[in-house]
Amino acid sequence: MVEPAANGTSAPARFGLPNSAAGSLVARMNFVVAGAGAWGTAFAAHLARLGHAVTLVPRRLEQALRLVSERENAEYLPGITLPPDLQIAHRPRPLPPETDAVLLACPSRALRETCARVRDTLPPARRLKWVLSLAKGLELQTRLRPSEVLREILPPDIAVGSLSGPTNALGVAKGLPAAMVLAVDGAPSGARALQSALSGPALRVYASDDAAGVELAGAMKNIHAIAAGVCDGLGLGDNARAALLTRSLAEMVRVGTALGARPETFYGLGGLGDLAATCYGDWSRNHEFGRLIGRGARPADLLRERKTVVEGHRACEVFAGLCRARGIEAPVILAVADLLLNGRPPSELAESLMLRGLKHERA
C-alpha cells in the first residue's frame, strides 16, 4: 500500500456549500476507484470531497508514487489538486475488507482484466456490495456489455452496474454542475443508498433499471461523435451536424431496442445527454479523432500517436458486426466503419448518407 502525502488542498467549494456538506447528508461509505486516468481521478476526487473514504488505485506503480508526491495527476488531469483525504494505493492486496463499492475506471478493453484483479484481491471476510463500471464500450471478442462482463467474473452476491452520462472529467474535477445515471438491472438491495452516496451539490445521480439501454447508448454515442467530428473537419456546417445528431439518436434507439434495451432510455442522460455532449464538446476524444480524420489525417496514425483511448474506434467494429449479423439498419455506424476499418475517404461519408433512399421520418 502506498501511503498518501500529507500536503495538498481540496478543490474550491461550489454553489455555496462546503466540500463536505453533501457527505454529511448521507452515510459515509468506503470506495475504491481502480484506474487513475482523467475520469477515475476526477470521480475519486468528487467522492472524497463528499466526505467518503476513497482509495484511488493507479495501474502503474510509478504513477501512484507521482500522485502521492505531487498530489496532482499531471499526466491525465493537470491543474487539479487532489483532496487531502484521498488515499493513493497500488494494487492493494487484499482489497480493504471495509470497502463498500469498487468503481472500475478503465477502458472497455481492460475491463475484464481489471475486474479479475479486483476479484483476486477480495478478502475472505468482506462487506463489498457493489462493483460499478465507468467504461463506455462493449468487449470486442464477446460483444458483452460492461455489467455482463462483471457478472461473469464476480461472485453472485456482489451487485454490478454502470455509471454513465454526459460528464467531462475536468468539469467534474472542478465541481461544475453535472448529472449522470446509475444503471443496474432490477432493484438490488442498497441501490438507493448508493445513489445518494454518489450524489452531491455538484453531481446529481439518477437511477435506471435498464442497464442494457444505458450501456449500449454509452458505447454507440462514441461512434456518432466520430461522425460528427468528421463533419466538422470537412467544414459541412451546423445544419449537417444537427441533422446527423438527430438521425444518430434515431439510430441509437433502433439498434438499442433490437439488442434488448428500452427505447425511452435513449432519450435520457445516458442516451441523448451523452450523445449531445460528446458530439459538441471540445474535450471529446472521439469528436477530436473524427475532426482530424475529416481534415485528412489517417486513423492508424492518430491511434498510434495517442496516449488516451478512442473508445468509438473499437465500438465501431463491434456494432458494425452486430448490425450486419442481425440485419439492423444502422447507416451512420456502417458509414463510420467503412471510414475507419475499410479506408473509405471521409469526403464520401456525407454523400453515402445523403444519397440513401428517401423515406418518412421515424425513430
N, C-alpha and C positions, 0 to 999 in steps of 0.2 A: 504494500500500500504506500502510495506517495503522500506525504503529509502536506497540507495546504500551507501557503505562505501567510504570514500574519498581516502583511500590508495590503493596500487596495481599498478603494471606496466603492460603494454601491452606486448604481445609476440614479439620476435625479428622480424625485417623486413626480407622479403625473396626476392631473385632474384634482389637485388639492388634497390628495391622500398621501400619507407617508408610505414608504415602500412596504412596510409590514402590516398596513391596515387591513388589506383583504385577507391576509393569512390569519388574522385574529378572529375572523368571522367563521372559519371552518376548522375542523380538526387538523392538526399538524400531521403530515404524512411524510414517509421516507421514500424518496425517489432515487433511482439510479438511471442516468442517461448514458447509454452506450453509443459513443460516436461524438467526436468533438470537431465536426465541421462547423460551418456557419450556423446551420439550423439547430444542431444539437447544443451548441454553445449558447445560442440565443434562448432556447427553451429552458435550458438548465438555469440560466440567469433569471428568467421570468419566474420560475418556481422558487428559486432561492429568495427573490425579493418578496414573495408572498409569505415567507416565513417557514417554508418547508425545509426539511433536512434533505439536501441534494448532493449527490456524488456524480461528477462528470468523469467518464472513463474514455480517454482517447485510445485510439488503436495502437499508436506508436509511443514507446517509452520516451523518446526524445521530445515529442510534442507535450507529453504530460509534464516533463521537467520544465519546459519553457513556460507552460501555463502557471506552474507553481511559482516560478521565479519572477515572471513578468506580470502576472495577474491580468493578462490580455491575450486574446487569440489573434496575434498579429498576422498569422498565416491566412486565416479564413474570415475573421471579423475584426479588422483593425479599428482602433479608436474606441472600443467598448471596454471599460474596466469591469472585471468580474466582481460580483458581490463578495464581500469579505468572508461570508459564511459558506460559500460554495466550496465543497471539497473536491479535490482532484485525485484520481487514482489511476492505476494502470492494470487492467485485467484483474480485478480483485478475486482472490481465491481463498476461501469460498465467498460467494455473494453474502454481504452482511445479512444475518438472519432477521434483522428488524426491517428489511426492505418491504415496502408495501406494493410498489409498482416499478417496473422497468420500462423505459422508453428506448426503442431501437432507432437511433438517428443515423442511419446508414443508407447508401444507395440500394436500390432493389436487388442489384446483382450480388450484394454482400449480405442480404437479409438472412438467408438460411445459415450461413457460417456464423454470423453474429448471434443469432438466436441459439444455435447449438452451443456456442461458447457460454452463453448465459445458463442454459440447461446444465452444462457440465460443472457449473460453479454453485448449483443450488445446494444449500446445507441440508442435512437430514431433518433438522427442526427449523421450520421457516414459517413466516406469515405472509409470504408473497402471494398476492391475489390477482395481479394484473401484469400482462406484458402487452405493450402497445407499439405498433409500427408507425413511424413518421415518414416512411418511404412512399413514393408515388410511382408505381410501376408494377408490372407483372413479371414473374420469374420466367426467364427466356425459355428454358428447357421444358418446364412443366406447364407453363401458362397459368400458374396458380396466382391468386391474389395474395397480398401480404398476410391477411389474417388466416388464409388457408395454409400458407407456409408455416406460420407459427403454430397452428393447430396440429400439424403433422409432427412437430418436434417436441412440444412441451407436454408435461403431464396434464391429464384431463381436468384436474381441479384448479388449474390456472386459467382465468378468463383472458381472452385475447380480443384485440380490436385495432382500430386505426384512428389517428388524429390527422385531419386534413382540412383544407380550406385555403382562402386567399391570404396567406401570411408570408410576407417577406421577412427574412431573418433579421435584417438590420432594423426594420421598423419595430419588431417585437423586442429586440435587444434594447432599443431606445425607450421602450414603454409607450410607443404610439398606439392609438386605439386600433383594435383588430378583433375579428371574430372567426371562429373555426368550428368544426363539428367532430364530436367523439362518436365513432361508428362502431357498434357492437351488435351482433345478432342476438335477438331475444332480449331478455331483461335480467342479466346476471346480477347476483346479489352485490350490493355496494356500488352499482353503476352511478346512482345519483350522488353518492358521497364523492366518488372520483370526479365527476363532472364539476362539482362545487370546488373541489380542491384545485383543479386545473384553472378555474376561472378567477378573475380579479378585476381591478378597476381599469386595466389596460387591455384585457383579453377576455372576451365573452365566449364561452364554450357551449354550443348547442349539442343535443343528443340525437342520434339516429339509430334505428334498429335495422337499417338497410346497409349493412357493411358492403355488400356486393356493389350497390349503386355508388357509394362514396368512393370506394377503391377503384372501380372501373373509370369513374369520372376523373379522378385524380391522375390516372395514367393516361387517358386519352387526351386530356386538355394540353398535355405537353406536345403531342403531335400537332395539334391545331395551332399551338403557339409558334411552332416552327413554320407552319404555312403562313401565319400572319407576318412573321419576320421576313419571309421570302417576299411577300407582297410589298412590305416596306422597303426592303433592299432594292426591289425593282422600280420603286417610285410609283406604284399604282394608285396611291391616294387613299383618302379617308373613305370614299364610297366603297372601294373594293374591300377594304379591311372590315367595314361594318357589315357588308354582305357576307363576307367569309365568316365572321364571328356568328352571325345569325344561323347560317347553314351548318356551321360546326356544332352549334348546340343541338340542332335537329338531328345531326348525325350521331352525336353522343347519346341522345335519347333512343334512337333507333338501334344502335349497336348494343347499348347497355341493356335495354329491355329484352333483346334477343338472347342475351347472355344471363338472364335471370334477375336483373335489377328492376326496381320500381321506377316508373317514369318521373314521378314528382321529385325524386331525389336530385335529378339533374337540374332542377330549377332552383336549388338551394345553394348554400355556401360551398359545398364540395363539388358542385357542378358549374352553374353559371358564374358564381362568385369567383371561383378559382380560374375558370376559363378567361373571364374578363381581365383579371389581374395579370395573368401570365401572358396574355396577348398584348396588353398595353403597357405593362411595367417595364421601365428601362432596366431594372435589375434582373429581369427574367433571362436565365441562361439559354433556355430553348428559343425564345424570341431573338436573342442576340445571334445565336447559331444560325437561325434561318435568315436573318438580315444579312449576315456576312456571306451566306451562300447566294442570296439574291444579288449581291454586289460582285459575285464572280469567284469567291473562294471555293476551294474543293472541300467537301465534307471530311474526307480522310485526313487532310492536312489540319483542319480545325480540331478534330478529335485528338490527333497526335500531339498538338501543342497545348491542350487544356490540362489543368490540374483538377478542376471540378467536373462532375459527371453531367452529361446532357441526357437526361432520362428519356426524352422524346425519341431519340435515335433508336434505342433498344425497344421501346414501346411500339414504335412503328413496325418493326419486324414481327413482333408478337401479334399485334392486332391485324395487320395485313394478312398474316397466315390464318388467323381465326375467321376473318370475314370471308376470305376466299373459300375456306373449307366448309363454311356453313351457309354460303350464299347470301351474306348480309350486305346490303347496299351501303357502301362507305366510300364515296368518291374522293373526299378530301384525304382520308387516311391512305387510300391506294395511290393517289397522286403524289403524296409525300414519300411513300415507299418507293415509287419509281424514281423519284429525285435522289433519295439517299442511298438506295440499295442497287438501283439499276443504272445510275448515271444519267438520268434524263435531264436535259438542260432546264434550269429554273425558269427561263422565259416561257417554257411550254406548260408550266403548272397552271397559270391563269387560263390559258387557252383551252386546256383539257377540261377545265371546269365550266367555262363559259359556253362551250360548244356541245355540251351534253344535250340529250333530247329534252325538249320543253315539257313542263308538267305543271300541275296545280301545286300551290304551296301547301305543304303539310309537314307535320312533325316527323 
